[in-house]
Amino acid sequence: MQKAILVDRINIGIYGRTNTGKSTIMNLLTNQNSSIVDDTPGTTSDIVRVLYEIHDFGPVRIFDTPGLDEYTQVGFKRKEKALLNFKECDLILLVINPNNKNLKVENEIMSLAKQYQKQLIIVFNWFKNQIQNDYDLNKNVEFILENLFDAKAHNHLIIDASEKESSRKLVEAIKQFYKKEEKKIDILPFVKPYSFVALNIPIDEETPERRLLRPQNVVLDYLLRRMVPFAGYRMDLQKARSQIKEIQEEEKNNYLAFIEELNGTSMGLQLVITDSQAIDIVDKWTPREIPITTFSITMINYQSNGHLKKFIEGLNVLKRLKKHDKVLIAEACNHDRKCDDIGTKQIPRRLTQKLGFELEFKFVFGREFFSKELLDDCKLIIHCGGCMVDSQKIQARILTAEENLIPITNYGLVLSYIEGEKALNRVLEPWLKQLG
């Protein structure tokens, strides 16, 4: 069965010390001037990213990183960012100048590759003005391979990155040596064909016109490919939460009529998926025999490669939080915030009301890294569904949280938790068989 995916790219990171030709290799791979090339040490001061397609291999995301041997205050910050990015890479190209005998940086990269179980190719970039004959070149390469940590576990090649024909040699090495792994899991493994799934998609001031949000598109694509009929409902949350009984009842009756119409068909209604911010209403109004879950829970399980259980375990820390504890809210979206934004407004407000005391909230958006400074003293990370970044980013963030001993959970889980144990158990029930 074909699996619905986002764009499942392989992340390739180019690493090494300064002035080994990493940026030249980036340009060699992409056939364009993606990175600035200069003899000045430290020319690449930040990570350069390029999306690219390698024929007979697939879509890739290539990272050109700063050299890891710049021992200044700024250099250490660059190194921290580069090593955080390391966790997101599926394949590391370790670029080495064969004339170099100091292998401190290279051994550090090799050790990290083993620690994080990264595939790695050693790329000896031959500088002909430094080594002019094959004998000296091969002698230097042999010395490095003998003294480089875990070198025998990885393949290597020798190129001159200044020559255009080296591009094909490098691409062929990537295609030959990289072992592809099936990483994606089923988005909704418990959903069956020929029975309705209802999608509750409330629209507020932050909802863009003429297009659905990423989680909704992903779920729709998934359902369409599997012959699963679906129907969408636009819940008016302002009316649903109105203090005027008649207005609230009208919205409730409209929703129930929608649900009853689907459930009354010959195919029946097997599941309701709702936006997380509406879980308080959907849980109360949806008949108990109809399973429900949220888009955010669905996406974080998919993007984390089936690690939903880890995000559920993260909820346990909510019972141990104390006044003024620091909580990091991580949202992968890049947009301006307005009205009652779910990450910056709703979760902090509703969690404070639930716990009965004030917390200190930090926020991070988009692809920004989980730096040590950002994570300092944090007791919990609350992450969105992660649909706007790649799964490697989500799994790298999980790893960083684990290394810093910080529990991590999810928007949909927290908002369900706030509504009580029954609501939380209900949104998790469809996933229980998958979790084991």
C-alpha positions as CSV (number, residue, x, y, z in Angstrom):
1,M,0.0,0.0,0.0
2,Q,1.4,3.4,-1.0
3,K,2.1,5.7,2.0
4,A,1.1,9.3,2.1
5,I,4.1,11.5,2.7
6,L,5.2,15.1,2.9
7,V,8.3,15.6,0.9
8,D,10.5,12.9,2.2
9,R,14.0,14.3,1.5
10,I,17.3,12.8,2.5
11,N,19.4,15.3,4.5
12,I,23.0,15.5,3.5
13,G,25.4,17.5,5.8
14,I,28.8,18.6,4.6
15,Y,31.2,18.8,7.6
16,G,34.8,19.4,8.4
17,R,37.3,22.0,9.4
18,T,37.7,25.4,7.8
19,N,39.2,25.7,4.3
20,T,38.8,22.1,3.3
21,G,36.5,23.0,0.3
22,K,33.2,22.2,1.9
23,S,31.5,25.1,0.1
24,T,33.1,24.1,-3.2
25,I,31.7,20.6,-2.7
26,M,28.3,22.1,-2.0
27,N,28.5,24.0,-5.3
28,L,29.8,20.9,-7.0
29,L,26.8,18.9,-5.9
30,T,24.2,21.5,-6.7
31,N,25.7,22.7,-10.0
32,Q,25.2,26.3,-8.8
33,N,26.9,28.9,-6.6
34,S,24.9,27.9,-3.5
35,S,27.7,28.8,-1.1
36,I,30.3,31.6,-1.2
37,V,33.8,30.2,-1.9
38,D,36.9,32.1,-0.8
39,D,40.4,31.3,0.6
40,T,39.6,33.3,3.7
41,P,39.1,31.0,6.7
42,G,35.5,31.0,8.1
43,T,33.9,32.3,4.9
44,T,30.8,30.1,5.6
45,S,29.6,31.7,8.8
46,D,26.1,30.1,8.9
47,I,24.5,26.9,7.6
48,V,23.5,27.1,3.9
49,R,20.6,24.9,2.8
50,V,19.7,23.9,-0.7
51,L,16.9,21.6,-1.9
52,Y,18.0,19.5,-4.8
53,E,17.0,16.4,-6.8
54,I,19.5,13.6,-7.6
55,H,18.3,11.5,-10.5
56,D,17.8,7.8,-9.6
57,F,18.2,8.7,-6.0
58,G,15.6,11.2,-5.0
59,P,15.0,14.6,-3.4
60,V,17.7,15.8,-1.0
61,R,18.4,18.7,1.4
62,I,22.0,19.6,1.5
63,F,23.6,21.5,4.3
64,D,26.9,23.4,4.0
65,T,28.2,24.0,7.5
66,P,30.9,26.3,9.0
67,G,34.2,24.8,9.9
68,L,34.4,23.3,13.4
69,D,37.9,24.5,14.2
70,E,37.2,28.2,14.8
71,Y,38.0,28.7,18.5
72,T,36.4,32.1,19.1
73,Q,33.2,33.0,21.0
74,V,31.4,33.4,17.7
75,G,33.1,30.2,16.4
76,F,31.8,28.2,19.4
77,K,28.2,29.5,18.6
78,R,28.6,28.4,15.0
79,K,29.8,25.0,16.1
80,E,26.9,24.5,18.5
81,K,24.5,25.3,15.7
82,A,26.3,23.0,13.2
83,L,26.4,20.1,15.7
84,L,22.7,20.5,16.4
85,N,22.1,20.3,12.7
86,F,24.2,17.2,12.6
87,K,21.4,15.3,14.3
88,E,19.1,16.1,11.5
89,C,21.4,14.6,8.8
90,D,20.9,11.2,7.3
91,L,24.2,11.3,5.5
92,I,27.4,13.1,6.5
93,L,30.1,14.0,4.0
94,L,33.2,14.5,6.1
95,V,35.6,16.6,4.0
96,I,39.3,16.3,4.7
97,N,42.3,18.0,3.2
98,P,44.7,15.0,2.7
99,N,47.6,17.3,3.7
100,N,46.2,17.7,7.2
101,K,47.7,15.6,10.0
102,N,45.8,17.1,12.9
103,L,42.6,15.0,13.1
104,K,41.0,16.5,16.3
105,V,38.0,17.9,14.4
106,E,37.7,14.9,12.1
107,N,37.7,12.4,15.0
108,E,35.1,14.4,16.8
109,I,32.8,14.2,13.7
110,M,33.5,10.5,13.4
111,S,32.6,10.0,17.1
112,L,29.3,11.9,16.6
113,A,28.5,9.8,13.6
114,K,28.9,6.6,15.6
115,Q,27.0,8.1,18.6
116,Y,24.0,9.1,16.5
117,Q,24.3,6.2,14.1
118,K,24.8,8.4,11.0
119,Q,25.9,7.1,7.6
120,L,29.1,8.9,6.6
121,I,31.3,9.1,3.6
122,I,34.9,10.4,3.9
123,V,35.7,12.8,1.1
124,F,39.4,13.6,0.6
125,N,39.5,16.9,-1.3
126,W,42.8,16.9,-3.1
127,F,44.5,20.3,-3.2
128,K,47.0,19.9,-6.0
129,N,49.0,22.9,-5.1
130,Q,49.8,21.2,-1.8
131,I,50.2,17.6,-3.0
132,Q,51.5,17.3,-6.5
133,N,51.8,13.6,-7.0
134,D,49.8,10.4,-6.5
135,Y,52.4,8.8,-4.3
136,D,52.3,11.5,-1.6
137,L,48.5,11.8,-1.9
138,N,48.0,8.1,-1.3
139,K,50.5,8.0,1.5
140,N,48.7,10.9,3.3
141,V,45.3,9.3,2.8
142,E,46.6,6.0,4.2
143,F,48.0,7.8,7.2
144,I,44.7,9.6,7.9
145,L,42.6,6.4,7.5
146,E,44.9,4.6,10.0
147,N,44.6,7.4,12.6
148,L,41.0,8.4,12.1
149,F,38.5,7.0,14.6
150,D,36.2,4.3,13.2
151,A,37.4,5.0,9.6
152,K,37.1,1.3,8.6
153,A,33.4,1.5,9.2
154,H,32.9,4.0,6.4
155,N,33.6,4.4,2.7
156,H,35.8,7.1,1.2
157,L,36.7,8.7,-2.1
158,I,39.3,11.1,-3.4
159,I,38.3,14.0,-5.6
160,D,39.5,17.4,-6.7
161,A,36.5,19.6,-6.0
162,S,37.8,22.3,-8.3
163,E,37.3,20.1,-11.3
164,K,33.7,19.9,-12.6
165,E,34.0,16.2,-13.5
166,S,34.3,15.4,-9.8
167,S,30.6,16.2,-9.5
168,R,29.6,13.0,-11.2
169,K,32.1,11.0,-9.1
170,L,30.7,12.4,-5.8
171,V,27.1,11.9,-6.9
172,E,27.8,8.3,-7.8
173,A,29.5,7.7,-4.5
174,I,26.4,9.0,-2.7
175,K,24.1,6.7,-4.7
176,Q,26.4,3.7,-4.2
177,F,27.3,4.1,-0.6
178,Y,24.1,5.5,1.0
179,K,21.7,2.8,2.2
180,K,18.2,4.1,2.1
181,E,15.9,3.2,4.9
182,E,12.1,3.2,5.1
183,K,11.4,5.8,7.8
184,K,7.8,6.8,7.3
185,I,5.0,5.2,9.1
186,D,1.3,5.0,8.4
187,I,-0.5,8.3,9.2
188,L,-3.8,6.8,10.4
189,P,-3.1,3.0,10.7
190,F,-6.5,2.3,12.3
191,V,-8.6,3.9,9.6
192,K,-10.6,1.5,7.3
193,P,-11.8,2.1,3.7
194,Y,-15.5,2.7,2.9
195,S,-16.5,4.3,6.2
196,F,-16.6,8.0,6.8
197,V,-14.0,10.2,8.6
198,A,-15.3,13.6,9.7
199,L,-12.8,16.5,9.8
200,N,-13.6,19.3,12.1
201,I,-11.7,22.4,10.7
202,P,-12.7,25.5,12.6
203,I,-11.5,28.7,10.8
204,D,-10.4,31.7,12.7
205,E,-8.5,35.0,11.9
206,E,-5.2,33.2,11.4
207,T,-6.6,30.7,8.8
208,P,-5.3,31.6,5.3
209,E,-8.0,31.9,2.6
210,R,-8.3,29.5,-0.4
211,R,-6.1,26.8,1.2
212,L,-6.1,24.3,4.0
213,L,-3.4,24.0,6.6
214,R,-0.7,21.4,6.1
215,P,-2.1,18.7,8.5
216,Q,-5.5,18.9,6.9
217,N,-4.0,18.6,3.4
218,V,-1.9,15.6,4.5
219,V,-4.8,13.8,6.1
220,L,-7.1,14.5,3.0
221,D,-4.4,13.1,0.7
222,Y,-4.1,10.1,2.9
223,L,-7.8,9.4,2.9
224,L,-8.3,9.9,-0.8
225,R,-5.5,7.4,-1.6
226,R,-7.2,4.8,0.5
227,M,-10.8,5.2,-0.7
228,V,-11.8,6.5,2.7
229,P,-14.8,8.9,2.3
230,F,-14.6,12.1,4.4
231,A,-16.7,15.2,5.1
232,G,-15.5,18.5,6.5
233,Y,-17.2,20.7,9.1
234,R,-16.4,24.3,9.9
235,M,-17.2,24.8,13.6
236,D,-17.8,28.3,14.8
237,L,-15.9,28.2,18.1
238,Q,-17.1,31.6,19.2
239,K,-20.7,30.4,18.9
240,A,-19.8,27.1,20.5
241,R,-18.4,28.8,23.6
242,S,-21.0,31.5,23.7
243,Q,-22.5,32.4,27.1
244,I,-25.8,32.8,25.4
245,K,-27.5,29.5,25.6
246,E,-29.5,29.9,22.3
247,I,-26.4,30.7,20.3
248,Q,-24.5,27.7,21.7
249,E,-27.4,25.3,21.2
250,E,-27.7,26.3,17.6
251,E,-24.1,25.5,16.9
252,K,-24.3,22.3,18.8
253,N,-27.4,21.2,16.9
254,N,-25.7,22.0,13.6
255,Y,-22.7,19.9,14.5
256,L,-24.8,17.0,15.8
257,A,-26.9,17.0,12.6
258,F,-23.7,16.8,10.6
259,I,-22.4,13.9,12.7
260,E,-25.8,12.0,12.7
261,E,-26.1,12.4,8.9
262,L,-22.7,10.7,8.4
263,N,-23.3,8.1,11.0
264,G,-26.7,7.3,9.5
265,T,-25.3,6.3,6.1
266,S,-24.8,2.7,5.2
267,M,-21.0,3.3,5.5
268,G,-21.3,4.8,9.0
269,L,-18.8,7.2,10.8
270,Q,-15.6,5.6,12.0
271,L,-13.7,8.7,13.3
272,V,-13.7,12.4,14.0
273,I,-10.5,14.3,13.6
274,T,-10.5,17.8,15.1
275,D,-8.3,20.8,15.4
276,S,-6.8,20.7,18.8
277,Q,-8.2,24.0,19.9
278,A,-11.7,22.6,19.6
279,I,-11.2,19.5,21.6
280,D,-13.1,20.9,24.6
281,I,-16.2,21.2,22.4
282,V,-15.8,18.1,20.2
283,D,-15.3,15.9,23.2
284,K,-18.4,17.1,24.9
285,W,-20.7,17.1,21.9
286,T,-19.6,14.0,19.9
287,P,-21.5,10.8,20.9
288,R,-19.3,8.6,23.1
289,E,-19.4,5.6,20.7
290,I,-17.7,7.6,18.0
291,P,-13.8,7.8,18.3
292,I,-12.1,11.1,18.1
293,T,-8.5,12.4,17.8
294,T,-6.7,15.5,16.7
295,F,-4.7,16.6,13.7
296,S,-1.8,17.6,16.0
297,I,-1.6,14.2,17.6
298,T,-1.8,12.5,14.2
299,M,1.0,14.6,12.8
300,I,3.4,14.4,15.7
301,N,3.2,10.6,15.7
302,Y,3.8,10.6,11.9
303,Q,6.6,13.2,12.0
304,S,8.4,11.6,15.0
305,N,8.3,8.2,13.2
306,G,5.9,6.6,15.6
307,H,7.2,8.0,18.9
308,L,3.8,9.2,20.1
309,K,4.3,7.3,23.4
310,K,7.3,9.5,24.2
311,F,5.1,12.6,23.9
312,I,2.4,11.0,26.0
313,E,5.0,10.2,28.7
314,G,5.9,13.9,28.7
315,L,2.5,14.8,30.0
316,N,3.5,13.3,33.4
317,V,5.6,16.3,34.2
318,L,2.5,18.5,34.2
319,K,1.6,17.0,37.6
320,R,5.0,18.0,39.0
321,L,5.3,21.6,37.7
322,K,5.7,24.3,40.2
323,K,5.0,28.1,40.2
324,H,7.3,30.0,37.7
325,D,8.7,26.8,36.2
326,K,9.9,27.4,32.6
327,V,8.1,25.7,29.8
328,L,9.2,25.9,26.1
329,I,6.4,26.1,23.5
330,A,7.8,25.0,20.1
331,E,5.9,25.8,17.0
332,A,7.2,24.9,13.5
333,C,5.1,27.4,11.7
334,N,6.5,30.7,10.5
335,H,3.7,33.4,10.6
336,D,2.8,36.5,12.4
337,R,0.6,35.9,15.5
338,K,-2.8,37.5,15.9
339,C,-6.1,37.1,17.8
340,D,-6.2,34.0,20.1
341,D,-3.1,32.2,18.8
342,I,-3.0,28.6,19.9
343,G,0.7,28.4,20.8
344,T,1.3,31.9,22.3
345,K,-2.1,32.6,23.8
346,Q,-4.4,29.6,24.2
347,I,-2.0,27.0,25.7
348,P,-0.4,29.3,28.2
349,R,-3.7,30.7,29.3
350,R,-5.5,27.4,29.6
351,L,-2.6,25.5,31.2
352,T,-2.3,28.3,33.8
353,Q,-6.0,28.0,34.5
354,K,-5.7,24.2,34.8
355,L,-2.7,24.3,37.2
356,G,-3.8,27.3,39.2
357,F,-0.5,29.1,39.1
358,E,1.7,31.1,36.8
359,L,4.4,29.5,34.6
360,E,7.2,31.1,32.7
361,F,6.8,30.5,29.0
362,K,9.5,30.6,26.3
363,F,8.7,30.4,22.6
364,V,10.5,29.1,19.5
365,F,9.2,29.2,15.9
366,G,10.1,27.7,12.6
367,R,13.3,25.8,12.1
368,E,15.2,27.6,14.9
369,F,17.5,25.3,16.9
370,F,17.0,24.0,20.4
371,S,20.1,25.8,21.7
372,K,21.5,25.3,25.2
373,E,20.5,28.9,26.1
374,L,16.9,28.3,24.9
375,L,16.6,25.0,26.9
376,D,18.3,26.4,30.1
377,D,16.2,25.5,33.2
378,C,13.2,24.3,31.1
379,K,11.1,21.7,32.8
380,L,9.0,20.8,29.7
381,I,8.8,21.2,25.9
382,I,5.3,21.5,24.3
383,H,5.6,20.9,20.6
384,C,3.1,21.4,17.8
385,G,2.3,18.7,15.3
386,G,5.6,19.5,13.4
387,C,4.0,19.5,10.0
388,M,6.0,22.5,8.6
389,V,9.4,20.9,9.2
390,D,10.9,17.6,8.1
391,S,10.7,14.5,10.3
392,Q,14.5,14.6,10.8
393,K,14.0,18.0,12.5
394,I,11.4,16.6,14.9
395,Q,13.5,13.5,15.7
396,A,16.6,15.7,16.3
397,R,14.5,17.8,18.7
398,I,13.4,14.7,20.5
399,L,17.1,13.6,20.8
400,T,18.2,17.1,22.0
401,A,15.4,17.0,24.7
402,E,16.5,13.6,25.8
403,E,20.2,14.7,26.0
404,N,19.1,17.7,28.2
405,L,16.8,15.5,30.3
406,I,13.7,17.6,29.4
407,P,10.4,15.8,28.8
408,I,8.6,16.7,25.6
409,T,4.9,16.6,24.8
410,N,2.5,17.9,22.2
411,Y,-0.2,20.6,21.6
412,G,-3.1,18.1,21.0
413,L,-2.1,16.1,24.0
414,V,-1.8,19.1,26.4
415,L,-5.1,20.6,25.3
416,S,-6.8,17.2,25.8
417,Y,-5.1,16.8,29.2
418,I,-6.5,20.1,30.2
419,E,-10.0,18.9,29.5
420,G,-9.5,15.9,31.9
421,E,-8.6,12.3,31.9
422,K,-11.6,11.1,30.0
423,A,-10.9,13.5,27.1
424,L,-7.3,12.5,27.0
425,N,-8.0,8.8,27.0
426,R,-10.6,9.3,24.3
427,V,-8.3,11.0,21.8
428,L,-5.6,8.3,22.5
429,E,-7.9,5.3,22.3
430,P,-7.6,5.0,18.5
431,W,-3.8,4.8,18.9
432,L,-3.6,2.3,21.8
433,K,-3.2,-0.8,19.6
434,Q,-0.4,0.9,17.7
435,L,1.4,2.0,20.8
436,G,1.5,-1.5,22.3
